[in-house]
Amino acid sequence: MEYVLIFIAAVFVNNIVLSQFLGICPFLGVSKKIETAAGMGAAVTFVLTISTIVTFLVQKYVLDAFGLGFMQTITFILIIAALVQMVEIILKKVSPALYQALGVFLPLITTNCCILGVAILVIQKEYNLLETVVFAASTAIGFALALIIFAGVREQLAMTRVPKGMQGTPIALITAGLLAMAFMGFSGIV
């Protein structure tokens, strides 16, 4: 039951983008088309889950074991950067279309504060390895869900008549705020 609560809390109640405001750059930048948003969500899901597991293990068995806790941030950033490079190489070979569609946003996963934030959060919350995996995967699913919903709304907005002063970024920010308020409705669940 504890893992189900972690899942529900990470996906809906404490959504990393809509309630904790981590990962806003790809949220606003890649959310113009559903296909691109889904690809970015998949890439972030893979990198977030793997990097959180690796950083958890490095923290517990290297940094804590040798008293190097002060090296946490720089170590985590290096691990995340290496994993993003791996994803970029794999995407270039496996799905060149998705690689081209993501363009400049794929390297931005390296600087996505959502990934570093989750890696640090699991250490702060003192989760065990299984809780870490559930939390990381759930957070990534929540990120992808918010990204895809937002992309769908933005695709619909592109086909409607929006006042000239509200076109582009203003209507996107208002929509993101409304989406965040909608997700606040889940706050009483957990």
Salt bridges, closest charged atoms under 4 A:
none
